[in-house]
């Protein structure tokens, strides 16, 4: 005997309440093995695969690509034998990057093709419509790149271009709107002299990499400075829950990393307990995982304060948007050499950088924010 089981969207993390369908790996009528990936979903944190809790036949798909669903919403129905149905356990997501290929009507899509498709917001159904010239009739990277190039052709005079948002871009958009709508932002900017720090980094860069296997950059010193400053100004490491300010004991620092057409924010947990060497290793490990889309759900949650480095693209000053429900974010500008008047009224060429602190004005007053920013500045300038 068989039973029809309704598969629901599982809980993907403590703070995650919804997810968007990216693609289905199976179609109606397909046989499914126990724990075989059914579909891929995207949250504002990370992409995850949802495995089948039973073996059987996929009888009905109830949610389509690009559809956003709440946790617990029905995804599909599977016809399984009665014994398997009774033994069904709650589903657990797997990392999307662990699966080597995804089957479709055309055969298989390689991880390279799937990665490009995800970055460009191309659904599985659209991939299946692209002419394929690869071995065995498969869609190759060259096929997909040619298709994308044709899509980018300059439109005729007077016509507009309409680009559909991918799942990641929609999640980012929703998160930014929620943050800006609910949090009254204020921003402070300090100019920091990092001349001595940059000389120190340059002098020890080669020996540091030989000793620890990772590069030493100013990011590690910024992370350490933020974590140390939180000790004196704990209100920046908090959340506002109704009329209660919840000050977090652990400093879990989020570091924004650009990935394709989106942004991921992996978290350095317990940053206040780590040395410069340990922070450098974490920055390298998490940044690499983010760029290769191998971040795990627990590597992007529980952040308490965030740092974003827009200076990498040459930007001097920015006003970053706070990551809800945090109350502060530090923006880092580009380092530029300029002529500066020193305290003894002499002039010198110095390496200068702007730091921008955006904070929740419901929780943090201006003077408190000034103190926190000054503490970070002092930490960087005395290196």
C-alpha positions as YAML, in Angstrom:
chain: A
units: angstrom
residues:
- id: 1
  name: UNK
  ca: [0.00, 0.00, 0.00]
- id: 2
  name: UNK
  ca: [1.07, 3.58, -0.63]
- id: 3
  name: UNK
  ca: [0.41, 6.88, 1.09]
- id: 4
  name: UNK
  ca: [0.66, 10.37, -0.38]
- id: 5
  name: UNK
  ca: [2.92, 12.52, 1.77]
- id: 6
  name: UNK
  ca: [2.90, 16.32, 1.67]
- id: 7
  name: UNK
  ca: [6.42, 17.75, 1.78]
- id: 8
  name: UNK
  ca: [6.69, 21.11, 3.55]
- id: 9
  name: UNK
  ca: [9.36, 23.81, 3.65]
- id: 10
  name: UNK
  ca: [11.52, 22.97, 6.69]
- id: 11
  name: UNK
  ca: [12.97, 25.42, 9.18]
- id: 12
  name: UNK
  ca: [16.33, 26.49, 7.76]
- id: 13
  name: UNK
  ca: [17.57, 28.49, 10.73]
- id: 14
  name: UNK
  ca: [16.36, 30.21, 13.88]
- id: 15
  name: UNK
  ca: [15.90, 33.62, 12.25]
- id: 16
  name: UNK
  ca: [14.68, 32.39, 8.84]
- id: 17
  name: UNK
  ca: [10.92, 32.51, 8.33]
- id: 18
  name: UNK
  ca: [10.68, 32.19, 4.54]
- id: 19
  name: UNK
  ca: [12.56, 31.07, 1.44]
- id: 20
  name: UNK
  ca: [12.31, 31.41, -2.34]
- id: 21
  name: UNK
  ca: [12.24, 28.43, -4.70]
- id: 22
  name: UNK
  ca: [15.32, 28.52, -6.96]
- id: 23
  name: UNK
  ca: [14.85, 25.31, -8.95]
- id: 24
  name: UNK
  ca: [13.40, 21.80, -8.83]
- id: 25
  name: UNK
  ca: [15.75, 18.89, -9.45]
- id: 26
  name: UNK
  ca: [12.85, 16.52, -10.15]
- id: 27
  name: UNK
  ca: [9.67, 16.73, -12.19]
- id: 28
  name: UNK
  ca: [6.24, 15.22, -11.56]
- id: 29
  name: UNK
  ca: [6.28, 11.47, -12.14]
- id: 30
  name: UNK
  ca: [9.97, 11.03, -11.31]
- id: 31
  name: UNK
  ca: [11.12, 8.33, -8.91]
- id: 32
  name: UNK
  ca: [12.91, 9.68, -5.85]
- id: 33
  name: UNK
  ca: [15.32, 8.02, -3.45]
- id: 34
  name: UNK
  ca: [15.51, 8.66, 0.28]
- id: 35
  name: UNK
  ca: [17.57, 11.82, 0.99]
- id: 36
  name: UNK
  ca: [17.88, 12.61, -2.73]
- id: 37
  name: UNK
  ca: [17.80, 16.40, -3.37]
- id: 38
  name: UNK
  ca: [14.34, 17.55, -4.44]
- id: 39
  name: UNK
  ca: [14.80, 21.27, -4.90]
- id: 40
  name: UNK
  ca: [17.00, 24.26, -4.11]
- id: 41
  name: UNK
  ca: [15.76, 27.23, -2.09]
- id: 42
  name: UNK
  ca: [17.28, 30.62, -1.34]
- id: 43
  name: UNK
  ca: [17.07, 32.75, 1.79]
- id: 44
  name: UNK
  ca: [18.68, 36.08, 2.64]
- id: 45
  name: UNK
  ca: [21.40, 33.97, 4.29]
- id: 46
  name: UNK
  ca: [22.39, 31.15, 1.92]
- id: 47
  name: UNK
  ca: [21.15, 28.70, -0.73]
- id: 48
  name: UNK
  ca: [20.22, 25.20, 0.48]
- id: 49
  name: UNK
  ca: [19.00, 21.94, -1.02]
- id: 50
  name: UNK
  ca: [15.91, 20.24, 0.38]
- id: 51
  name: UNK
  ca: [16.22, 16.42, 0.35]
- id: 52
  name: UNK
  ca: [13.36, 13.95, 0.15]
- id: 53
  name: UNK
  ca: [12.43, 12.40, 3.52]
- id: 54
  name: UNK
  ca: [11.14, 9.25, 1.79]
- id: 55
  name: UNK
  ca: [11.59, 7.17, -1.33]
- id: 56
  name: UNK
  ca: [8.70, 7.19, -3.78]
- id: 57
  name: UNK
  ca: [7.19, 8.99, -6.76]
- id: 58
  name: UNK
  ca: [6.88, 12.78, -7.02]
- id: 59
  name: UNK
  ca: [3.18, 13.11, -7.79]
- id: 60
  name: UNK
  ca: [2.64, 16.86, -7.55]
- id: 61
  name: UNK
  ca: [4.76, 20.03, -7.34]
- id: 62
  name: UNK
  ca: [2.97, 22.71, -5.31]
- id: 63
  name: UNK
  ca: [5.47, 25.60, -5.50]
- id: 64
  name: UNK
  ca: [7.18, 27.05, -8.55]
- id: 65
  name: UNK
  ca: [10.61, 28.71, -9.09]
- id: 66
  name: UNK
  ca: [10.81, 32.34, -7.88]
- id: 67
  name: UNK
  ca: [7.88, 31.75, -5.51]
- id: 68
  name: UNK
  ca: [8.47, 32.88, -1.91]
- id: 69
  name: UNK
  ca: [7.04, 30.62, 0.80]
- id: 70
  name: UNK
  ca: [6.81, 30.71, 4.58]
- id: 71
  name: UNK
  ca: [8.37, 27.94, 6.66]
- id: 72
  name: UNK
  ca: [5.85, 25.08, 6.85]
- id: 73
  name: UNK
  ca: [4.25, 25.85, 3.48]
- id: 74
  name: UNK
  ca: [3.60, 22.82, 1.21]
- id: 75
  name: UNK
  ca: [6.20, 22.14, -1.48]
- id: 76
  name: UNK
  ca: [5.16, 18.89, -3.11]
- id: 77
  name: UNK
  ca: [3.43, 15.54, -2.71]
- id: 78
  name: UNK
  ca: [5.20, 12.18, -2.84]
- id: 79
  name: UNK
  ca: [3.59, 8.77, -3.15]
- id: 80
  name: UNK
  ca: [5.49, 6.42, -0.82]
- id: 81
  name: UNK
  ca: [4.90, 2.99, 0.67]
- id: 82
  name: UNK
  ca: [3.02, 3.01, 3.97]
- id: 83
  name: UNK
  ca: [6.01, 1.89, 6.05]
- id: 84
  name: UNK
  ca: [8.21, 4.65, 4.73]
- id: 85
  name: UNK
  ca: [5.50, 7.22, 5.33]
- id: 86
  name: UNK
  ca: [5.24, 6.31, 9.02]
- id: 87
  name: UNK
  ca: [9.02, 6.57, 9.42]
- id: 88
  name: UNK
  ca: [9.28, 9.98, 7.79]
- id: 89
  name: UNK
  ca: [11.41, 12.38, 9.82]
- id: 90
  name: UNK
  ca: [11.64, 16.13, 9.58]
- id: 91
  name: UNK
  ca: [13.69, 17.18, 6.56]
- id: 92
  name: UNK
  ca: [17.10, 18.85, 6.94]
- id: 93
  name: UNK
  ca: [18.69, 21.05, 4.26]
- id: 94
  name: UNK
  ca: [21.98, 20.17, 2.60]
- id: 95
  name: UNK
  ca: [24.52, 22.51, 1.10]
- id: 96
  name: UNK
  ca: [23.78, 23.20, -2.55]
- id: 97
  name: UNK
  ca: [27.45, 22.97, -3.40]
- id: 98
  name: UNK
  ca: [27.74, 19.33, -2.34]
- id: 99
  name: UNK
  ca: [25.74, 17.97, -5.32]
- id: 100
  name: UNK
  ca: [27.97, 17.47, -8.39]
- id: 101
  name: UNK
  ca: [25.25, 17.89, -11.01]
- id: 102
  name: UNK
  ca: [21.51, 18.39, -11.44]
- id: 103
  name: UNK
  ca: [19.36, 16.31, -13.76]
- id: 104
  name: UNK
  ca: [16.87, 17.81, -16.19]
- id: 105
  name: UNK
  ca: [15.04, 16.98, -19.37]
- id: 106
  name: UNK
  ca: [18.32, 17.56, -21.21]
- id: 107
  name: UNK
  ca: [20.37, 15.27, -18.98]
- id: 108
  name: UNK
  ca: [22.64, 17.02, -16.48]
- id: 109
  name: UNK
  ca: [23.70, 20.56, -15.71]
- id: 110
  name: UNK
  ca: [27.24, 20.83, -14.39]
- id: 111
  name: UNK
  ca: [28.04, 22.78, -11.20]
- id: 112
  name: UNK
  ca: [29.76, 25.47, -13.31]
- id: 113
  name: UNK
  ca: [26.62, 26.01, -15.38]
- id: 114
  name: UNK
  ca: [24.41, 26.00, -12.29]
- id: 115
  name: UNK
  ca: [26.63, 28.52, -10.51]
- id: 116
  name: UNK
  ca: [26.50, 30.95, -13.44]
- id: 117
  name: UNK
  ca: [22.75, 30.45, -13.75]
- id: 118
  name: UNK
  ca: [22.22, 31.22, -10.07]
- id: 119
  name: UNK
  ca: [24.36, 34.38, -10.24]
- id: 120
  name: UNK
  ca: [22.43, 35.61, -13.29]
- id: 121
  name: UNK
  ca: [19.00, 34.65, -11.91]
- id: 122
  name: UNK
  ca: [18.28, 32.02, -14.60]
- id: 123
  name: UNK
  ca: [15.70, 29.39, -13.63]
- id: 124
  name: UNK
  ca: [16.04, 25.69, -14.50]
- id: 125
  name: UNK
  ca: [13.18, 25.98, -17.00]
- id: 126
  name: UNK
  ca: [15.09, 28.73, -18.86]
- id: 127
  name: UNK
  ca: [18.29, 26.65, -18.88]
- id: 128
  name: UNK
  ca: [16.38, 23.82, -20.55]
- id: 129
  name: UNK
  ca: [15.37, 26.15, -23.40]
- id: 130
  name: UNK
  ca: [18.96, 27.15, -24.29]
- id: 131
  name: UNK
  ca: [20.46, 25.37, -27.35]
- id: 132
  name: UNK
  ca: [23.09, 22.88, -26.13]
- id: 133
  name: UNK
  ca: [26.20, 21.81, -28.06]
- id: 134
  name: UNK
  ca: [28.12, 19.98, -25.33]
- id: 135
  name: UNK
  ca: [28.93, 16.27, -25.16]
- id: 136
  name: UNK
  ca: [25.81, 14.15, -25.14]
- id: 137
  name: UNK
  ca: [23.65, 17.16, -25.88]
- id: 138
  name: UNK
  ca: [24.44, 18.79, -22.55]
- id: 139
  name: UNK
  ca: [24.49, 22.53, -21.96]
- id: 140
  name: UNK
  ca: [28.11, 23.69, -21.75]
- id: 141
  name: UNK
  ca: [29.56, 26.77, -20.09]
- id: 142
  name: UNK
  ca: [30.25, 28.16, -23.57]
- id: 143
  name: UNK
  ca: [26.59, 27.66, -24.55]
- id: 144
  name: UNK
  ca: [25.39, 29.55, -21.49]
- id: 145
  name: UNK
  ca: [27.91, 32.38, -21.94]
- id: 146
  name: UNK
  ca: [26.87, 32.77, -25.59]
- id: 147
  name: UNK
  ca: [23.22, 32.89, -24.54]
- id: 148
  name: UNK
  ca: [23.95, 35.55, -21.92]
- id: 149
  name: UNK
  ca: [25.96, 37.59, -24.42]
- id: 150
  name: UNK
  ca: [23.02, 37.58, -26.83]
- id: 151
  name: UNK
  ca: [20.75, 38.72, -24.02]
- id: 152
  name: UNK
  ca: [23.06, 41.71, -23.44]
- id: 153
  name: UNK
  ca: [22.92, 42.95, -27.06]
- id: 154
  name: UNK
  ca: [22.24, 46.67, -27.25]
- id: 155
  name: UNK
  ca: [18.48, 47.19, -27.65]
- id: 156
  name: UNK
  ca: [17.14, 49.13, -30.61]
- id: 157
  name: UNK
  ca: [16.98, 52.90, -30.30]
- id: 158
  name: UNK
  ca: [14.20, 53.98, -27.97]
- id: 159
  name: UNK
  ca: [13.65, 50.57, -26.34]
- id: 160
  name: UNK
  ca: [14.18, 49.77, -22.66]
- id: 161
  name: UNK
  ca: [15.72, 46.72, -21.03]
- id: 162
  name: UNK
  ca: [13.79, 44.78, -18.40]
- id: 163
  name: UNK
  ca: [15.79, 42.46, -16.15]
- id: 164
  name: UNK
  ca: [14.09, 39.96, -13.89]
- id: 165
  name: UNK
  ca: [15.44, 39.86, -10.34]
- id: 166
  name: UNK
  ca: [17.12, 36.65, -9.28]
- id: 167
  name: UNK
  ca: [16.31, 35.01, -5.95]
- id: 168
  name: UNK
  ca: [19.37, 36.47, -4.20]
- id: 169
  name: UNK
  ca: [18.68, 40.00, -5.45]
- id: 170
  name: UNK
  ca: [15.05, 39.80, -4.32]
- id: 171
  name: UNK
  ca: [16.11, 38.63, -0.86]
- id: 172
  name: UNK
  ca: [18.62, 41.47, -0.58]
- id: 173
  name: UNK
  ca: [16.02, 43.98, -1.74]
- id: 174
  name: UNK
  ca: [13.46, 42.79, 0.82]
- id: 175
  name: UNK
  ca: [16.02, 42.87, 3.63]
- id: 176
  name: UNK
  ca: [17.20, 46.39, 2.75]
- id: 177
  name: UNK
  ca: [13.66, 47.76, 2.53]
- id: 178
  name: UNK
  ca: [12.74, 46.21, 5.90]
- id: 179
  name: UNK
  ca: [15.85, 47.65, 7.54]
- id: 180
  name: UNK
  ca: [15.49, 51.14, 6.11]
- id: 181
  name: UNK
  ca: [11.76, 51.27, 6.84]
- id: 182
  name: UNK
  ca: [11.98, 50.10, 10.46]
- id: 183
  name: UNK
  ca: [15.33, 51.54, 11.62]
- id: 184
  name: UNK
  ca: [15.90, 55.31, 11.92]
- id: 185
  name: UNK
  ca: [19.43, 55.52, 10.52]
- id: 186
  name: UNK
  ca: [22.07, 58.07, 11.46]
- id: 187
  name: UNK
  ca: [25.64, 58.08, 10.13]
- id: 188
  name: UNK
  ca: [28.91, 59.43, 11.53]
- id: 189
  name: UNK
  ca: [32.19, 59.71, 9.58]
- id: 190
  name: UNK
  ca: [35.76, 59.86, 10.91]
- id: 191
  name: UNK
  ca: [38.99, 60.22, 8.94]
- id: 192
  name: UNK
  ca: [41.65, 57.82, 10.19]
- id: 193
  name: UNK
  ca: [45.43, 57.95, 9.73]
- id: 194
  name: UNK
  ca: [46.55, 54.39, 8.94]
- id: 195
  name: UNK
  ca: [50.08, 55.26, 7.81]
- id: 196
  name: UNK
  ca: [51.86, 53.32, 10.56]
- id: 197
  name: UNK
  ca: [49.41, 50.41, 10.32]
- id: 198
  name: UNK
  ca: [49.89, 50.01, 6.56]
- id: 199
  name: UNK
  ca: [53.69, 50.09, 7.00]
- id: 200
  name: UNK
  ca: [53.39, 47.42, 9.69]
- id: 201
  name: UNK
  ca: [51.24, 45.22, 7.45]
- id: 202
  name: UNK
  ca: [53.60, 45.65, 4.49]
- id: 203
  name: UNK
  ca: [56.66, 44.81, 6.60]
- id: 204
  name: UNK
  ca: [55.19, 41.60, 8.02]
- id: 205
  name: UNK
  ca: [53.02, 40.45, 5.09]
- id: 206
  name: UNK
  ca: [55.46, 37.89, 3.66]
- id: 207
  name: UNK
  ca: [56.51, 36.38, 7.00]
- id: 208
  name: UNK
  ca: [52.89, 36.31, 8.18]
- id: 209
  name: UNK
  ca: [51.74, 34.35, 5.13]
- id: 210
  name: UNK
  ca: [54.60, 31.87, 5.54]
- id: 211
  name: UNK
  ca: [53.80, 31.36, 9.21]
- id: 212
  name: UNK
  ca: [50.00, 31.23, 9.01]
- id: 213
  name: UNK
  ca: [49.17, 30.36, 5.40]
- id: 214
  name: UNK
  ca: [46.91, 33.38, 4.83]
- id: 215
  name: UNK
  ca: [47.38, 37.01, 3.81]
- id: 216
  name: UNK
  ca: [47.53, 39.76, 6.39]
- id: 217
  name: UNK
  ca: [45.28, 42.68, 5.43]
- id: 218
  name: UNK
  ca: [43.78, 45.69, 7.14]
- id: 219
  name: UNK
  ca: [40.48, 43.78, 7.39]
- id: 220
  name: UNK
  ca: [41.84, 41.73, 10.30]
- id: 221
  name: UNK
  ca: [42.89, 44.86, 12.21]
- id: 222
  name: UNK
  ca: [39.52, 46.49, 11.53]
- id: 223
  name: UNK
  ca: [37.71, 43.42, 12.86]
- id: 224
  name: UNK
  ca: [39.90, 43.39, 15.97]
- id: 225
  name: UNK
  ca: [39.37, 47.13, 16.51]
- id: 226
  name: UNK
  ca: [35.59, 46.75, 16.27]
- id: 227
  name: UNK
  ca: [35.53, 43.81, 18.69]
- id: 228
  name: UNK
  ca: [37.72, 45.65, 21.20]
- id: 229
  name: UNK
  ca: [35.65, 48.86, 20.95]
- id: 230
  name: UNK
  ca: [32.46, 46.91, 21.68]
- id: 231
  name: UNK
  ca: [33.83, 46.13, 25.16]
- id: 232
  name: UNK
  ca: [33.67, 49.85, 26.02]
- id: 233
  name: UNK
  ca: [30.49, 50.54, 24.02]
- id: 234
  name: UNK
  ca: [28.33, 47.39, 24.32]
- id: 235
  name: UNK
  ca: [25.12, 49.09, 23.11]
- id: 236
  name: UNK
  ca: [26.32, 48.86, 19.50]
- id: 237
  name: UNK
  ca: [26.30, 45.07, 19.84]
- id: 238
  name: UNK
  ca: [22.58, 44.71, 20.46]
- id: 239
  name: UNK
  ca: [19.09, 44.26, 19.04]
- id: 240
  name: UNK
  ca: [15.87, 46.11, 19.81]
- id: 241
  name: UNK
  ca: [13.07, 43.71, 20.75]
- id: 242
  name: UNK
  ca: [9.89, 45.71, 21.26]
- id: 243
  name: UNK
  ca: [10.71, 48.07, 24.11]
- id: 244
  name: UNK
  ca: [13.67, 45.99, 25.31]
- id: 245
  name: UNK
  ca: [17.29, 46.47, 24.25]
- id: 246
  name: UNK
  ca: [19.00, 43.07, 24.15]
- id: 247
  name: UNK
  ca: [22.77, 43.56, 24.56]
- id: 248
  name: UNK
  ca: [24.69, 40.57, 23.22]
- id: 249
  name: UNK
  ca: [27.65, 39.22, 25.20]
- id: 250
  name: UNK
  ca: [29.27, 37.63, 22.16]
- id: 251
  name: UNK
  ca: [30.68, 39.79, 19.37]
- id: 252
  name: UNK
  ca: [29.78, 37.91, 16.18]
- id: 253
  name: UNK
  ca: [31.10, 40.15, 13.42]
- id: 254
  name: UNK
  ca: [29.55, 39.94, 9.96]
- id: 255
  name: UNK
  ca: [31.82, 40.80, 7.02]
- id: 256
  name: UNK
  ca: [30.11, 41.68, 3.74]
- id: 257
  name: UNK
  ca: [31.54, 39.79, 0.74]
- id: 258
  name: UNK
  ca: [30.62, 40.55, -2.87]
- id: 259
  name: UNK
  ca: [29.53, 37.42, -4.76]
- id: 260
  name: UNK
  ca: [28.53, 37.75, -8.40]
- id: 261
  name: UNK
  ca: [25.54, 40.07, -8.54]
- id: 262
  name: UNK
  ca: [24.78, 39.82, -4.83]
- id: 263
  name: UNK
  ca: [26.24, 40.05, -1.37]
- id: 264
  name: UNK
  ca: [26.82, 37.49, 1.37]
- id: 265
  name: UNK
  ca: [27.64, 38.27, 5.01]
- id: 266
  name: UNK
  ca: [29.56, 35.41, 6.68]
- id: 267
  name: UNK
  ca: [30.01, 35.79, 10.43]
- id: 268
  name: UNK
  ca: [33.20, 35.59, 12.52]
- id: 269
  name: UNK
  ca: [31.85, 34.15, 15.76]
- id: 270
  name: UNK
  ca: [33.37, 35.17, 19.12]
- id: 271
  name: UNK
  ca: [35.52, 37.77, 17.37]
- id: 272
  name: UNK
  ca: [36.34, 39.45, 20.71]
- id: 273
  name: UNK
  ca: [38.19, 36.30, 21.83]
- id: 274
  name: UNK
  ca: [40.34, 35.97, 18.68]
- id: 275
  name: UNK
  ca: [43.86, 37.17, 17.94]
- id: 276
  name: UNK
  ca: [44.86, 38.96, 14.73]
- id: 277
  name: UNK
  ca: [46.21, 35.65, 13.39]
- id: 278
  name: UNK
  ca: [42.97, 33.80, 14.16]
- id: 279
  name: UNK
  ca: [40.85, 36.57, 12.66]
- id: 280
  name: UNK
  ca: [42.97, 36.56, 9.47]
- id: 281
  name: UNK
  ca: [42.39, 32.82, 9.07]
- id: 282
  name: UNK
  ca: [38.64, 33.21, 9.61]
- id: 283
  name: UNK
  ca: [38.42, 36.10, 7.13]
- id: 284
  name: UNK
  ca: [40.24, 34.05, 4.48]
- id: 285
  name: UNK
  ca: [38.21, 30.90, 5.12]
- id: 286
  name: UNK
  ca: [34.79, 32.58, 5.13]
- id: 287
  name: UNK
  ca: [35.51, 34.87, 2.18]
- id: 288
  name: UNK
  ca: [36.64, 31.91, 0.07]
- id: 289
  name: UNK
  ca: [33.55, 29.90, 1.05]
- id: 290
  name: UNK
  ca: [31.29, 32.85, 0.18]
- id: 291
  name: UNK
  ca: [32.83, 33.41, -3.25]
- id: 292
  name: UNK
  ca: [32.58, 29.70, -4.09]
- id: 293
  name: UNK
  ca: [29.03, 29.50, -2.68]
- id: 294
  name: UNK
  ca: [30.02, 26.93, -0.06]
- id: 295
  name: UNK
  ca: [28.83, 28.78, 3.03]
- id: 296
  name: UNK
  ca: [26.84, 26.71, 5.50]
- id: 297
  name: UNK
  ca: [23.70, 28.12, 7.15]
- id: 298
  name: UNK
  ca: [25.40, 28.36, 10.56]
- id: 299
  name: UNK
  ca: [28.17, 30.51, 9.02]
- id: 300
  name: UNK
  ca: [25.78, 33.34, 8.11]
- id: 301
  name: UNK
  ca: [23.55, 33.58, 11.17]
- id: 302
  name: UNK
  ca: [23.72, 35.05, 14.68]
- id: 303
  name: UNK
  ca: [25.61, 38.16, 13.55]
- id: 304
  name: UNK
  ca: [25.56, 41.01, 16.08]
- id: 305
  name: UNK
  ca: [27.36, 43.83, 14.20]
- id: 306
  name: UNK
  ca: [28.58, 44.14, 10.60]
- id: 307
  name: UNK
  ca: [31.48, 45.63, 8.64]
- id: 308
  name: UNK
  ca: [31.33, 46.43, 4.91]
- id: 309
  name: UNK
  ca: [34.37, 47.52, 2.87]
- id: 310
  name: UNK
  ca: [33.22, 49.63, -0.08]
- id: 311
  name: UNK
  ca: [36.74, 51.07, -0.26]
- id: 312
  name: UNK
  ca: [37.89, 48.03, -2.21]
- id: 313
  name: UNK
  ca: [36.30, 49.62, -5.30]
- id: 314
  name: UNK
  ca: [37.89, 53.02, -4.62]
- id: 315
  name: UNK
  ca: [34.91, 54.63, -2.89]
- id: 316
  name: UNK
  ca: [35.92, 57.11, -0.19]
- id: 317
  name: UNK
  ca: [32.77, 57.52, 1.90]
- id: 318
  name: UNK
  ca: [29.45, 55.67, 2.11]
- id: 319
  name: UNK
  ca: [26.38, 55.46, 4.33]
- id: 320
  name: UNK
  ca: [25.79, 51.71, 4.79]
- id: 321
  name: UNK
  ca: [22.38, 50.28, 5.65]
- id: 322
  name: UNK
  ca: [22.15, 48.37, 8.93]
- id: 323
  name: UNK
  ca: [21.50, 44.62, 8.75]
- id: 324
  name: UNK
  ca: [18.20, 44.09, 10.53]
- id: 325
  name: UNK
  ca: [17.85, 43.34, 13.46]
- id: 326
  name: UNK
  ca: [21.34, 44.64, 14.31]
- id: 327
  name: UNK
  ca: [21.78, 48.26, 15.43]
- id: 328
  name: UNK
  ca: [25.12, 49.25, 13.86]
- id: 329
  name: UNK
  ca: [27.28, 48.74, 10.77]
- id: 330
  name: UNK
  ca: [30.76, 50.10, 10.00]
- id: 331
  name: UNK
  ca: [31.58, 51.17, 6.45]
- id: 332
  name: UNK
  ca: [35.24, 51.22, 5.37]
- id: 333
  name: UNK
  ca: [36.44, 53.61, 2.66]
- id: 334
  name: UNK
  ca: [39.44, 53.47, 0.35]
- id: 335
  name: UNK
  ca: [42.91, 54.28, 1.66]
- id: 336
  name: UNK
  ca: [44.33, 57.33, -0.11]
- id: 337
  name: UNK
  ca: [47.60, 59.22, 0.33]
- id: 338
  name: UNK
  ca: [47.14, 62.93, 0.97]
- id: 339
  name: UNK
  ca: [48.94, 65.91, 2.43]
- id: 340
  name: UNK
  ca: [47.97, 66.35, 6.09]
- id: 341
  name: UNK
  ca: [48.76, 69.12, 8.58]
- id: 342
  name: UNK
  ca: [50.17, 67.44, 11.70]
- id: 343
  name: UNK
  ca: [49.84, 68.59, 15.31]
- id: 344
  name: UNK
  ca: [53.13, 70.52, 15.15]
- id: 345
  name: UNK
  ca: [51.82, 72.40, 12.08]
- id: 346
  name: UNK
  ca: [54.17, 70.58, 9.73]
- id: 347
  name: UNK
  ca: [52.85, 68.92, 6.59]
- id: 348
  name: UNK
  ca: [53.33, 65.29, 5.62]
- id: 349
  name: UNK
  ca: [52.00, 62.73, 3.18]
- id: 350
  name: UNK
  ca: [49.84, 60.26, 5.11]
- id: 351
  name: UNK
  ca: [47.70, 57.22, 4.28]
- id: 352
  name: UNK
  ca: [44.16, 58.27, 5.21]
- id: 353
  name: UNK
  ca: [40.90, 56.32, 5.34]
- id: 354
  name: UNK
  ca: [37.29, 57.24, 6.15]
- id: 355
  name: UNK
  ca: [35.16, 55.10, 8.49]
- id: 356
  name: UNK
  ca: [31.36, 55.49, 8.38]
- id: 357
  name: UNK
  ca: [29.25, 54.28, 11.30]
- id: 358
  name: UNK
  ca: [25.52, 53.89, 10.62]
- id: 359
  name: UNK
  ca: [23.52, 53.24, 13.79]
- id: 360
  name: UNK
  ca: [19.96, 52.80, 15.04]
- id: 361
  name: UNK
  ca: [19.09, 56.15, 16.63]
- id: 362
  name: UNK
  ca: [16.40, 54.50, 18.78]
- id: 363
  name: UNK
  ca: [19.12, 52.60, 20.64]
- id: 364
  name: UNK
  ca: [22.27, 54.69, 20.24]
- id: 365
  name: UNK
  ca: [22.70, 58.43, 20.81]
- id: 366
  name: UNK
  ca: [25.05, 60.51, 18.69]
- id: 367
  name: UNK
  ca: [27.67, 61.00, 21.40]
- id: 368
  name: UNK
  ca: [27.72, 57.28, 22.17]
- id: 369
  name: UNK
  ca: [28.24, 56.54, 18.47]
- id: 370
  name: UNK
  ca: [31.03, 59.15, 18.35]
- id: 371
  name: UNK
  ca: [32.75, 57.42, 21.26]
- id: 372
  name: UNK
  ca: [32.56, 54.01, 19.60]
- id: 373
  name: UNK
  ca: [33.91, 55.35, 16.30]
- id: 374
  name: UNK
  ca: [36.71, 57.22, 18.11]
- id: 375
  name: UNK
  ca: [37.69, 54.01, 19.94]
- id: 376
  name: UNK
  ca: [38.06, 52.19, 16.61]
- id: 377
  name: UNK
  ca: [40.07, 55.10, 15.21]
- id: 378
  name: UNK
  ca: [42.43, 55.13, 18.18]
- id: 379
  name: UNK
  ca: [42.98, 51.38, 17.95]
- id: 380
  name: UNK
  ca: [43.98, 51.67, 14.28]
- id: 381
  name: UNK
  ca: [46.18, 54.74, 14.68]
- id: 382
  name: UNK
  ca: [48.29, 53.44, 17.59]
- id: 383
  name: UNK
  ca: [49.33, 50.25, 15.79]
...
